[in-house]
């Protein structure tokens, strides 16, 4: 599974891990993505990976409509 959101394109980030003595080593952060079922208007089902922020936005838009 590639850790990339299919809607916004958010992917893994990188930065520095900083110890108590202020030494820096490289590290990476993954994205909180989940496999979500999407149903198209014609009834076809597909699975996509969405980050939790996009899932939240989608849920709020459904509630308003």
mmJSON file of the N, C-alpha and C atoms, coordinates in Angstrom:
{"data_MODEL":{"atom_site":{
"group_PDB":["ATOM","ATOM","ATOM","ATOM","ATOM","ATOM","ATOM","ATOM","ATOM","ATOM","ATOM","ATOM","ATOM","ATOM","ATOM","ATOM","ATOM","ATOM","ATOM","ATOM","ATOM","ATOM","ATOM","ATOM","ATOM","ATOM","ATOM","ATOM","ATOM","ATOM","ATOM","ATOM","ATOM","ATOM","ATOM","ATOM","ATOM","ATOM","ATOM","ATOM","ATOM","ATOM","ATOM","ATOM","ATOM","ATOM","ATOM","ATOM","ATOM","ATOM","ATOM","ATOM","ATOM","ATOM","ATOM","ATOM","ATOM","ATOM","ATOM","ATOM","ATOM","ATOM","ATOM","ATOM","ATOM","ATOM","ATOM","ATOM","ATOM","ATOM","ATOM","ATOM","ATOM","ATOM","ATOM","ATOM","ATOM","ATOM","ATOM","ATOM","ATOM","ATOM","ATOM","ATOM","ATOM","ATOM","ATOM","ATOM","ATOM","ATOM","ATOM","ATOM","ATOM","ATOM","ATOM","ATOM","ATOM","ATOM","ATOM","ATOM","ATOM","ATOM","ATOM","ATOM","ATOM","ATOM","ATOM","ATOM","ATOM","ATOM","ATOM","ATOM","ATOM","ATOM","ATOM","ATOM","ATOM","ATOM","ATOM","ATOM","ATOM","ATOM","ATOM","ATOM","ATOM","ATOM","ATOM","ATOM","ATOM","ATOM","ATOM","ATOM","ATOM","ATOM","ATOM","ATOM","ATOM","ATOM","ATOM","ATOM","ATOM","ATOM","ATOM","ATOM","ATOM","ATOM","ATOM","ATOM","ATOM","ATOM","ATOM","ATOM","ATOM","ATOM","ATOM","ATOM","ATOM","ATOM","ATOM","ATOM","ATOM","ATOM","ATOM","ATOM","ATOM","ATOM","ATOM","ATOM","ATOM","ATOM","ATOM","ATOM","ATOM","ATOM","ATOM","ATOM","ATOM","ATOM","ATOM","ATOM","ATOM","ATOM","ATOM","ATOM","ATOM","ATOM","ATOM","ATOM","ATOM","ATOM","ATOM","ATOM","ATOM","ATOM","ATOM"],
"id":[1,2,3,4,5,6,7,8,9,10,11,12,13,14,15,16,17,18,19,20,21,22,23,24,25,26,27,28,29,30,31,32,33,34,35,36,37,38,39,40,41,42,43,44,45,46,47,48,49,50,51,52,53,54,55,56,57,58,59,60,61,62,63,64,65,66,67,68,69,70,71,72,73,74,75,76,77,78,79,80,81,82,83,84,85,86,87,88,89,90,91,92,93,94,95,96,97,98,99,100,101,102,103,104,105,106,107,108,109,110,111,112,113,114,115,116,117,118,119,120,121,122,123,124,125,126,127,128,129,130,131,132,133,134,135,136,137,138,139,140,141,142,143,144,145,146,147,148,149,150,151,152,153,154,155,156,157,158,159,160,161,162,163,164,165,166,167,168,169,170,171,172,173,174,175,176,177,178,179,180,181,182,183,184,185,186,187,188,189,190,191,192,193,194,195],
"type_symbol":["N","C","C","N","C","C","N","C","C","N","C","C","N","C","C","N","C","C","N","C","C","N","C","C","N","C","C","N","C","C","N","C","C","N","C","C","N","C","C","N","C","C","N","C","C","N","C","C","N","C","C","N","C","C","N","C","C","N","C","C","N","C","C","N","C","C","N","C","C","N","C","C","N","C","C","N","C","C","N","C","C","N","C","C","N","C","C","N","C","C","N","C","C","N","C","C","N","C","C","N","C","C","N","C","C","N","C","C","N","C","C","N","C","C","N","C","C","N","C","C","N","C","C","N","C","C","N","C","C","N","C","C","N","C","C","N","C","C","N","C","C","N","C","C","N","C","C","N","C","C","N","C","C","N","C","C","N","C","C","N","C","C","N","C","C","N","C","C","N","C","C","N","C","C","N","C","C","N","C","C","N","C","C","N","C","C","N","C","C","N","C","C","N","C","C"],
"label_atom_id":["N","CA","C","N","CA","C","N","CA","C","N","CA","C","N","CA","C","N","CA","C","N","CA","C","N","CA","C","N","CA","C","N","CA","C","N","CA","C","N","CA","C","N","CA","C","N","CA","C","N","CA","C","N","CA","C","N","CA","C","N","CA","C","N","CA","C","N","CA","C","N","CA","C","N","CA","C","N","CA","C","N","CA","C","N","CA","C","N","CA","C","N","CA","C","N","CA","C","N","CA","C","N","CA","C","N","CA","C","N","CA","C","N","CA","C","N","CA","C","N","CA","C","N","CA","C","N","CA","C","N","CA","C","N","CA","C","N","CA","C","N","CA","C","N","CA","C","N","CA","C","N","CA","C","N","CA","C","N","CA","C","N","CA","C","N","CA","C","N","CA","C","N","CA","C","N","CA","C","N","CA","C","N","CA","C","N","CA","C","N","CA","C","N","CA","C","N","CA","C","N","CA","C","N","CA","C","N","CA","C","N","CA","C","N","CA","C","N","CA","C","N","CA","C","N","CA","C"],
"label_alt_id":[null,null,null,null,null,null,null,null,null,null,null,null,null,null,null,null,null,null,null,null,null,null,null,null,null,null,null,null,null,null,null,null,null,null,null,null,null,null,null,null,null,null,null,null,null,null,null,null,null,null,null,null,null,null,null,null,null,null,null,null,null,null,null,null,null,null,null,null,null,null,null,null,null,null,null,null,null,null,null,null,null,null,null,null,null,null,null,null,null,null,null,null,null,null,null,null,null,null,null,null,null,null,null,null,null,null,null,null,null,null,null,null,null,null,null,null,null,null,null,null,null,null,null,null,null,null,null,null,null,null,null,null,null,null,null,null,null,null,null,null,null,null,null,null,null,null,null,null,null,null,null,null,null,null,null,null,null,null,null,null,null,null,null,null,null,null,null,null,null,null,null,null,null,null,null,null,null,null,null,null,null,null,null,null,null,null,null,null,null,null,null,null,null,null,null],
"label_comp_id":["UNK","UNK","UNK","UNK","UNK","UNK","UNK","UNK","UNK","UNK","UNK","UNK","UNK","UNK","UNK","UNK","UNK","UNK","UNK","UNK","UNK","UNK","UNK","UNK","UNK","UNK","UNK","UNK","UNK","UNK","UNK","UNK","UNK","UNK","UNK","UNK","UNK","UNK","UNK","UNK","UNK","UNK","UNK","UNK","UNK","UNK","UNK","UNK","UNK","UNK","UNK","UNK","UNK","UNK","UNK","UNK","UNK","UNK","UNK","UNK","UNK","UNK","UNK","UNK","UNK","UNK","UNK","UNK","UNK","UNK","UNK","UNK","UNK","UNK","UNK","UNK","UNK","UNK","UNK","UNK","UNK","UNK","UNK","UNK","UNK","UNK","UNK","UNK","UNK","UNK","UNK","UNK","UNK","UNK","UNK","UNK","UNK","UNK","UNK","UNK","UNK","UNK","UNK","UNK","UNK","UNK","UNK","UNK","UNK","UNK","UNK","UNK","UNK","UNK","UNK","UNK","UNK","UNK","UNK","UNK","UNK","UNK","UNK","UNK","UNK","UNK","UNK","UNK","UNK","UNK","UNK","UNK","UNK","UNK","UNK","UNK","UNK","UNK","UNK","UNK","UNK","UNK","UNK","UNK","UNK","UNK","UNK","UNK","UNK","UNK","UNK","UNK","UNK","UNK","UNK","UNK","UNK","UNK","UNK","UNK","UNK","UNK","UNK","UNK","UNK","UNK","UNK","UNK","UNK","UNK","UNK","UNK","UNK","UNK","UNK","UNK","UNK","UNK","UNK","UNK","UNK","UNK","UNK","UNK","UNK","UNK","UNK","UNK","UNK","UNK","UNK","UNK","UNK","UNK","UNK"],
"label_asym_id":["A","A","A","A","A","A","A","A","A","A","A","A","A","A","A","A","A","A","A","A","A","A","A","A","A","A","A","A","A","A","A","A","A","A","A","A","A","A","A","A","A","A","A","A","A","A","A","A","A","A","A","A","A","A","A","A","A","A","A","A","A","A","A","A","A","A","A","A","A","A","A","A","A","A","A","A","A","A","A","A","A","A","A","A","A","A","A","A","A","A","A","A","A","A","A","A","A","A","A","A","A","A","A","A","A","A","A","A","A","A","A","A","A","A","A","A","A","A","A","A","A","A","A","A","A","A","A","A","A","A","A","A","A","A","A","A","A","A","A","A","A","A","A","A","A","A","A","A","A","A","A","A","A","A","A","A","A","A","A","A","A","A","A","A","A","A","A","A","A","A","A","A","A","A","A","A","A","A","A","A","A","A","A","A","A","A","A","A","A","A","A","A","A","A","A"],
"label_entity_id":["1","1","1","1","1","1","1","1","1","1","1","1","1","1","1","1","1","1","1","1","1","1","1","1","1","1","1","1","1","1","1","1","1","1","1","1","1","1","1","1","1","1","1","1","1","1","1","1","1","1","1","1","1","1","1","1","1","1","1","1","1","1","1","1","1","1","1","1","1","1","1","1","1","1","1","1","1","1","1","1","1","1","1","1","1","1","1","1","1","1","1","1","1","1","1","1","1","1","1","1","1","1","1","1","1","1","1","1","1","1","1","1","1","1","1","1","1","1","1","1","1","1","1","1","1","1","1","1","1","1","1","1","1","1","1","1","1","1","1","1","1","1","1","1","1","1","1","1","1","1","1","1","1","1","1","1","1","1","1","1","1","1","1","1","1","1","1","1","1","1","1","1","1","1","1","1","1","1","1","1","1","1","1","1","1","1","1","1","1","1","1","1","1","1","1"],
"label_seq_id":[1,1,1,2,2,2,3,3,3,4,4,4,5,5,5,6,6,6,7,7,7,8,8,8,9,9,9,10,10,10,11,11,11,12,12,12,13,13,13,14,14,14,15,15,15,16,16,16,17,17,17,18,18,18,19,19,19,20,20,20,21,21,21,22,22,22,23,23,23,24,24,24,25,25,25,26,26,26,27,27,27,28,28,28,29,29,29,30,30,30,31,31,31,32,32,32,33,33,33,34,34,34,35,35,35,36,36,36,37,37,37,38,38,38,39,39,39,40,40,40,41,41,41,42,42,42,43,43,43,44,44,44,45,45,45,46,46,46,47,47,47,48,48,48,49,49,49,50,50,50,51,51,51,52,52,52,53,53,53,54,54,54,55,55,55,56,56,56,57,57,57,58,58,58,59,59,59,60,60,60,61,61,61,62,62,62,63,63,63,64,64,64,65,65,65],
"pdbx_PDB_ins_code":[null,null,null,null,null,null,null,null,null,null,null,null,null,null,null,null,null,null,null,null,null,null,null,null,null,null,null,null,null,null,null,null,null,null,null,null,null,null,null,null,null,null,null,null,null,null,null,null,null,null,null,null,null,null,null,null,null,null,null,null,null,null,null,null,null,null,null,null,null,null,null,null,null,null,null,null,null,null,null,null,null,null,null,null,null,null,null,null,null,null,null,null,null,null,null,null,null,null,null,null,null,null,null,null,null,null,null,null,null,null,null,null,null,null,null,null,null,null,null,null,null,null,null,null,null,null,null,null,null,null,null,null,null,null,null,null,null,null,null,null,null,null,null,null,null,null,null,null,null,null,null,null,null,null,null,null,null,null,null,null,null,null,null,null,null,null,null,null,null,null,null,null,null,null,null,null,null,null,null,null,null,null,null,null,null,null,null,null,null,null,null,null,null,null,null],
"Cartn_x":[0.837,0.0,0.878,0.692,1.423,0.709,1.445,0.859,0.601,-0.294,-0.62,-2.134,-2.676,-4.112,-4.476,-5.53,-5.904,-6.63,-7.151,-7.866,-6.931,-6.183,-5.366,-3.904,-3.481,-2.101,-1.117,-1.635,-0.763,0.029,1.347,2.212,3.101,4.058,4.947,5.797,6.075,6.922,8.212,9.225,10.491,10.964,11.815,12.347,13.436,13.687,14.735,14.155,14.748,14.489,15.531,15.111,16.036,16.096,17.28,17.453,17.568,17.633,17.771,19.077,20.114,21.395,21.433,20.307,20.134,20.856,21.099,21.638,20.488,20.733,19.678,19.939,18.925,18.978,17.695,17.775,16.625,15.566,14.325,13.208,12.074,11.041,9.91,8.613,7.571,6.237,5.34,4.574,3.62,2.325,1.454,0.169,-0.903,-1.881,-2.965,-4.003,-3.768,-4.681,-5.412,-6.65,-7.482,-8.059,-8.303,-8.917,-10.431,-11.017,-12.421,-13.151,-14.357,-15.182,-15.919,-15.837,-16.582,-17.526,-18.787,-19.799,-20.104,-19.949,-20.235,-21.743,-22.16,-23.589,-24.154,-23.326,-23.812,-23.816,-23.38,-23.437,-22.15,-21.117,-19.852,-19.126,-18.456,-17.761,-16.265,-15.559,-14.101,-13.565,-12.333,-11.681,-10.547,-10.493,-9.439,-8.859,-7.668,-7.029,-7.249,-7.866,-8.124,-7.505,-6.937,-6.432,-7.621,-7.435,-8.53,-9.069,-8.26,-8.736,-9.726,-9.442,-10.357,-11.635,-11.525,-12.711,-13.614,-13.022,-13.783,-14.483,-13.77,-14.35,-15.505,-15.323,-16.369,-17.606,-17.411,-18.518,-19.274,-18.553,-19.206,-20.003,-19.485,-20.194,-21.466,-21.414,-22.604,-23.667,-23.248,-24.186,-24.904,-24.204,-24.808,-25.769,-25.512,-26.351,-27.663],
"Cartn_y":[-1.178,0.0,1.236,2.072,3.329,4.293,4.908,5.757,7.157,7.252,8.528,8.637,9.798,10.042,10.249,9.56,9.665,10.967,11.673,12.919,14.127,14.299,15.511,15.283,14.019,13.733,13.815,13.903,13.986,12.695,12.809,11.648,11.735,10.838,10.839,12.099,12.546,13.724,13.28,14.1,13.783,15.0,14.727,15.797,15.25,15.943,15.547,15.056,13.985,13.545,14.243,14.948,15.735,15.121,14.71,14.092,15.167,14.693,15.616,16.402,15.797,16.493,17.307,17.423,18.24,17.678,16.361,15.73,15.484,15.624,15.473,14.27,13.433,12.318,12.36,11.881,11.939,10.919,11.277,10.375,10.733,9.882,10.16,9.929,10.626,10.491,9.944,8.927,8.39,9.194,8.936,9.612,8.67,9.223,8.423,8.186,7.161,6.86,5.551,5.484,4.309,3.914,2.634,2.132,2.311,3.08,3.457,3.002,2.492,2.067,3.284,3.479,4.548,3.926,4.395,3.909,5.025,4.753,5.74,5.802,6.811,6.977,5.813,5.188,4.054,2.749,2.797,1.625,0.84,1.227,0.503,0.858,-0.141,0.02,0.0,0.954,0.964,1.311,0.916,1.205,2.195,3.238,4.247,4.477,5.045,5.399,6.881,7.207,8.595,8.881,10.078,10.492,10.868,10.891,11.138,12.556,13.502,14.874,14.915,14.216,14.173,13.423,12.381,11.652,12.559,13.362,14.272,15.326,15.894,16.898,16.315,15.098,14.432,14.201,13.771,13.519,14.815,15.928,17.206,17.696,17.471,17.883,17.059,15.763,14.92,15.382,15.811,16.241,17.52,18.431,19.683,19.48,18.507,18.306,17.637],
"Cartn_z":[0.0,0.0,0.0,-0.982,-0.98,-0.037,0.829,1.858,1.319,0.329,-0.295,-0.38,-0.015,-0.109,-1.577,-2.025,-3.432,-3.737,-2.742,-2.989,-2.945,-1.873,-1.735,-2.085,-2.225,-2.588,-1.438,-0.223,0.946,1.088,1.268,1.371,2.589,2.703,3.853,3.91,5.12,5.347,6.007,5.908,6.568,7.342,8.306,9.144,10.039,11.117,12.042,13.355,13.866,15.224,16.075,17.114,17.923,19.316,19.729,21.039,22.118,23.34,24.48,24.385,23.821,23.663,22.368,21.696,20.489,19.266,19.252,18.043,17.094,15.797,14.801,13.901,13.759,12.824,12.003,10.768,9.871,10.275,10.122,10.383,9.44,9.405,8.526,9.289,8.867,9.411,8.313,8.649,7.692,7.726,6.775,6.695,7.227,7.912,8.472,7.379,6.537,5.445,5.727,5.247,5.418,4.07,3.903,2.679,2.818,1.902,1.997,0.741,0.921,-0.205,-0.759,-2.084,-2.741,-3.749,-3.711,-4.64,-5.63,-6.912,-7.945,-8.189,-8.938,-9.219,-10.035,-10.858,-11.651,-10.851,-9.592,-8.727,-8.623,-9.361,-9.277,-7.983,-7.427,-6.147,-6.39,-5.768,-5.839,-4.461,-4.219,-2.955,-3.2,-2.37,-2.484,-1.099,-1.07,0.186,0.438,1.591,1.962,3.313,3.445,4.751,5.629,6.915,7.84,7.695,7.284,7.07,5.907,4.826,3.681,4.042,4.865,5.297,6.124,6.984,7.835,6.982,6.008,5.134,4.335,3.831,3.063,3.919,5.16,6.069,6.371,6.529,6.807,5.599,4.386,3.182,2.988,3.315,3.213,4.193,5.392,6.416,5.984,5.296,4.859,3.697,2.854,1.656,1.974],
"occupancy":[1.0,1.0,1.0,1.0,1.0,1.0,1.0,1.0,1.0,1.0,1.0,1.0,1.0,1.0,1.0,1.0,1.0,1.0,1.0,1.0,1.0,1.0,1.0,1.0,1.0,1.0,1.0,1.0,1.0,1.0,1.0,1.0,1.0,1.0,1.0,1.0,1.0,1.0,1.0,1.0,1.0,1.0,1.0,1.0,1.0,1.0,1.0,1.0,1.0,1.0,1.0,1.0,1.0,1.0,1.0,1.0,1.0,1.0,1.0,1.0,1.0,1.0,1.0,1.0,1.0,1.0,1.0,1.0,1.0,1.0,1.0,1.0,1.0,1.0,1.0,1.0,1.0,1.0,1.0,1.0,1.0,1.0,1.0,1.0,1.0,1.0,1.0,1.0,1.0,1.0,1.0,1.0,1.0,1.0,1.0,1.0,1.0,1.0,1.0,1.0,1.0,1.0,1.0,1.0,1.0,1.0,1.0,1.0,1.0,1.0,1.0,1.0,1.0,1.0,1.0,1.0,1.0,1.0,1.0,1.0,1.0,1.0,1.0,1.0,1.0,1.0,1.0,1.0,1.0,1.0,1.0,1.0,1.0,1.0,1.0,1.0,1.0,1.0,1.0,1.0,1.0,1.0,1.0,1.0,1.0,1.0,1.0,1.0,1.0,1.0,1.0,1.0,1.0,1.0,1.0,1.0,1.0,1.0,1.0,1.0,1.0,1.0,1.0,1.0,1.0,1.0,1.0,1.0,1.0,1.0,1.0,1.0,1.0,1.0,1.0,1.0,1.0,1.0,1.0,1.0,1.0,1.0,1.0,1.0,1.0,1.0,1.0,1.0,1.0,1.0,1.0,1.0,1.0,1.0,1.0],
"B_iso_or_equiv":[0.0,0.0,0.0,0.0,0.0,0.0,0.0,0.0,0.0,0.0,0.0,0.0,0.0,0.0,0.0,0.0,0.0,0.0,0.0,0.0,0.0,0.0,0.0,0.0,0.0,0.0,0.0,0.0,0.0,0.0,0.0,0.0,0.0,0.0,0.0,0.0,0.0,0.0,0.0,0.0,0.0,0.0,0.0,0.0,0.0,0.0,0.0,0.0,0.0,0.0,0.0,0.0,0.0,0.0,0.0,0.0,0.0,0.0,0.0,0.0,0.0,0.0,0.0,0.0,0.0,0.0,0.0,0.0,0.0,0.0,0.0,0.0,0.0,0.0,0.0,0.0,0.0,0.0,0.0,0.0,0.0,0.0,0.0,0.0,0.0,0.0,0.0,0.0,0.0,0.0,0.0,0.0,0.0,0.0,0.0,0.0,0.0,0.0,0.0,0.0,0.0,0.0,0.0,0.0,0.0,0.0,0.0,0.0,0.0,0.0,0.0,0.0,0.0,0.0,0.0,0.0,0.0,0.0,0.0,0.0,0.0,0.0,0.0,0.0,0.0,0.0,0.0,0.0,0.0,0.0,0.0,0.0,0.0,0.0,0.0,0.0,0.0,0.0,0.0,0.0,0.0,0.0,0.0,0.0,0.0,0.0,0.0,0.0,0.0,0.0,0.0,0.0,0.0,0.0,0.0,0.0,0.0,0.0,0.0,0.0,0.0,0.0,0.0,0.0,0.0,0.0,0.0,0.0,0.0,0.0,0.0,0.0,0.0,0.0,0.0,0.0,0.0,0.0,0.0,0.0,0.0,0.0,0.0,0.0,0.0,0.0,0.0,0.0,0.0,0.0,0.0,0.0,0.0,0.0,0.0],
"pdbx_formal_charge":[null,null,null,null,null,null,null,null,null,null,null,null,null,null,null,null,null,null,null,null,null,null,null,null,null,null,null,null,null,null,null,null,null,null,null,null,null,null,null,null,null,null,null,null,null,null,null,null,null,null,null,null,null,null,null,null,null,null,null,null,null,null,null,null,null,null,null,null,null,null,null,null,null,null,null,null,null,null,null,null,null,null,null,null,null,null,null,null,null,null,null,null,null,null,null,null,null,null,null,null,null,null,null,null,null,null,null,null,null,null,null,null,null,null,null,null,null,null,null,null,null,null,null,null,null,null,null,null,null,null,null,null,null,null,null,null,null,null,null,null,null,null,null,null,null,null,null,null,null,null,null,null,null,null,null,null,null,null,null,null,null,null,null,null,null,null,null,null,null,null,null,null,null,null,null,null,null,null,null,null,null,null,null,null,null,null,null,null,null,null,null,null,null,null,null],
"auth_seq_id":[1,1,1,2,2,2,3,3,3,4,4,4,5,5,5,6,6,6,7,7,7,8,8,8,9,9,9,10,10,10,11,11,11,12,12,12,13,13,13,14,14,14,15,15,15,16,16,16,17,17,17,18,18,18,19,19,19,20,20,20,21,21,21,22,22,22,23,23,23,24,24,24,25,25,25,26,26,26,27,27,27,28,28,28,29,29,29,30,30,30,31,31,31,32,32,32,33,33,33,34,34,34,35,35,35,36,36,36,37,37,37,38,38,38,39,39,39,40,40,40,41,41,41,42,42,42,43,43,43,44,44,44,45,45,45,46,46,46,47,47,47,48,48,48,49,49,49,50,50,50,51,51,51,52,52,52,53,53,53,54,54,54,55,55,55,56,56,56,57,57,57,58,58,58,59,59,59,60,60,60,61,61,61,62,62,62,63,63,63,64,64,64,65,65,65],
"auth_comp_id":["UNK","UNK","UNK","UNK","UNK","UNK","UNK","UNK","UNK","UNK","UNK","UNK","UNK","UNK","UNK","UNK","UNK","UNK","UNK","UNK","UNK","UNK","UNK","UNK","UNK","UNK","UNK","UNK","UNK","UNK","UNK","UNK","UNK","UNK","UNK","UNK","UNK","UNK","UNK","UNK","UNK","UNK","UNK","UNK","UNK","UNK","UNK","UNK","UNK","UNK","UNK","UNK","UNK","UNK","UNK","UNK","UNK","UNK","UNK","UNK","UNK","UNK","UNK","UNK","UNK","UNK","UNK","UNK","UNK","UNK","UNK","UNK","UNK","UNK","UNK","UNK","UNK","UNK","UNK","UNK","UNK","UNK","UNK","UNK","UNK","UNK","UNK","UNK","UNK","UNK","UNK","UNK","UNK","UNK","UNK","UNK","UNK","UNK","UNK","UNK","UNK","UNK","UNK","UNK","UNK","UNK","UNK","UNK","UNK","UNK","UNK","UNK","UNK","UNK","UNK","UNK","UNK","UNK","UNK","UNK","UNK","UNK","UNK","UNK","UNK","UNK","UNK","UNK","UNK","UNK","UNK","UNK","UNK","UNK","UNK","UNK","UNK","UNK","UNK","UNK","UNK","UNK","UNK","UNK","UNK","UNK","UNK","UNK","UNK","UNK","UNK","UNK","UNK","UNK","UNK","UNK","UNK","UNK","UNK","UNK","UNK","UNK","UNK","UNK","UNK","UNK","UNK","UNK","UNK","UNK","UNK","UNK","UNK","UNK","UNK","UNK","UNK","UNK","UNK","UNK","UNK","UNK","UNK","UNK","UNK","UNK","UNK","UNK","UNK","UNK","UNK","UNK","UNK","UNK","UNK"],
"auth_asym_id":["A","A","A","A","A","A","A","A","A","A","A","A","A","A","A","A","A","A","A","A","A","A","A","A","A","A","A","A","A","A","A","A","A","A","A","A","A","A","A","A","A","A","A","A","A","A","A","A","A","A","A","A","A","A","A","A","A","A","A","A","A","A","A","A","A","A","A","A","A","A","A","A","A","A","A","A","A","A","A","A","A","A","A","A","A","A","A","A","A","A","A","A","A","A","A","A","A","A","A","A","A","A","A","A","A","A","A","A","A","A","A","A","A","A","A","A","A","A","A","A","A","A","A","A","A","A","A","A","A","A","A","A","A","A","A","A","A","A","A","A","A","A","A","A","A","A","A","A","A","A","A","A","A","A","A","A","A","A","A","A","A","A","A","A","A","A","A","A","A","A","A","A","A","A","A","A","A","A","A","A","A","A","A","A","A","A","A","A","A","A","A","A","A","A","A"],
"auth_atom_id":["N","CA","C","N","CA","C","N","CA","C","N","CA","C","N","CA","C","N","CA","C","N","CA","C","N","CA","C","N","CA","C","N","CA","C","N","CA","C","N","CA","C","N","CA","C","N","CA","C","N","CA","C","N","CA","C","N","CA","C","N","CA","C","N","CA","C","N","CA","C","N","CA","C","N","CA","C","N","CA","C","N","CA","C","N","CA","C","N","CA","C","N","CA","C","N","CA","C","N","CA","C","N","CA","C","N","CA","C","N","CA","C","N","CA","C","N","CA","C","N","CA","C","N","CA","C","N","CA","C","N","CA","C","N","CA","C","N","CA","C","N","CA","C","N","CA","C","N","CA","C","N","CA","C","N","CA","C","N","CA","C","N","CA","C","N","CA","C","N","CA","C","N","CA","C","N","CA","C","N","CA","C","N","CA","C","N","CA","C","N","CA","C","N","CA","C","N","CA","C","N","CA","C","N","CA","C","N","CA","C","N","CA","C","N","CA","C","N","CA","C","N","CA","C","N","CA","C"],
"pdbx_PDB_model_num":[1,1,1,1,1,1,1,1,1,1,1,1,1,1,1,1,1,1,1,1,1,1,1,1,1,1,1,1,1,1,1,1,1,1,1,1,1,1,1,1,1,1,1,1,1,1,1,1,1,1,1,1,1,1,1,1,1,1,1,1,1,1,1,1,1,1,1,1,1,1,1,1,1,1,1,1,1,1,1,1,1,1,1,1,1,1,1,1,1,1,1,1,1,1,1,1,1,1,1,1,1,1,1,1,1,1,1,1,1,1,1,1,1,1,1,1,1,1,1,1,1,1,1,1,1,1,1,1,1,1,1,1,1,1,1,1,1,1,1,1,1,1,1,1,1,1,1,1,1,1,1,1,1,1,1,1,1,1,1,1,1,1,1,1,1,1,1,1,1,1,1,1,1,1,1,1,1,1,1,1,1,1,1,1,1,1,1,1,1,1,1,1,1,1,1]
}}}
